[in-house]
Amino acid sequence: MIELTPENYYSLETDWEYMSFSQFKNFKECEAKELARLKGEWEPAKKKSTGADPLILGNYVHSYFESIVAHEAFVEANKKELISSRGATKGKLKSSYQLAEEMIKTLDNDKLFDFIYTPGKKEVIVTGQINDHAWKGKIDSLVLAKGYFCDLKTVDDIHKKHWDPANRIWTNFIEDRGYIMQAAIYQELIKQTFGKQCQPYLFAVSKQTPPDKGAFDFEDTDTQYLMKEALEEIKEKQDRFWQVMNGEVEPKHCGKCEYCRSMKELAAFQHVTDIEVD
Ligand SMILES: [Zn+2]
């Protein structure tokens, strides 16, 4: 096994040895797309919007609360995207990213956030086994001595509703993005790495003006149940995903995602009544 470091954590090389929350989630969405990504044959298209790139915006906020050094390194590495090269704002943060500064401020000035999130050890890599398979995780902020860990998420709108086609109900962003599963995985990996059961917390900050914020726990019985269920789901589905990775079974194409659309060839007619809708 390759030892995980901050440098190789997000590499394809380590993705072939350790399953992660995002990889599992990707496989659930579309096996063909995720296999192509792992093989380096395909990557998601860069969004052609004029506004802020959501990933860069998120990492800008994230790295600020990691450390000054991490934040400066991130800004330096993404200078072209972040810093204006002409006009009145030359040398300053582009207007599309000034929202990130507001998002930072709203958390920076918050007493609960400062008390709970700030003292933790940042970007802690954890590993472990779920049944027969190796897993990796990276904890945003871990306070082992007090038995909790935090995740920091940026979100469009904390109160936006999301359609869950499987259960045919509206859900919130935490359920929609699978963060309950992520919390369950991280709790398990922390336990295996440090021998301690820790409680998850999630801080969210929105991209609205002014930004909204929220602090969430996972302590109610319903959420506890959903966390258990999420680990069961992993145990049930992960064997197949490894078989796909090892070439033992053919990946399923979801037929709808950007990868499948780009590979699509019409082979036969489908009945009108068989079109899947969300
Ligand atoms: Zn697909």
Boltz pocket constraint, residues with backbone or C-beta under 6 A from the ligand:
constraints:
  - pocket:
      binder: B
      contacts: [[A, 29], [A, 30], [A, 31], [A, 32], [A, 33], [A, 252], [A, 253], [A, 254], [A, 255], [A, 256], [A, 257], [A, 258], [A, 259], [A, 260], [A, 261]]
      max_distance: 6.0
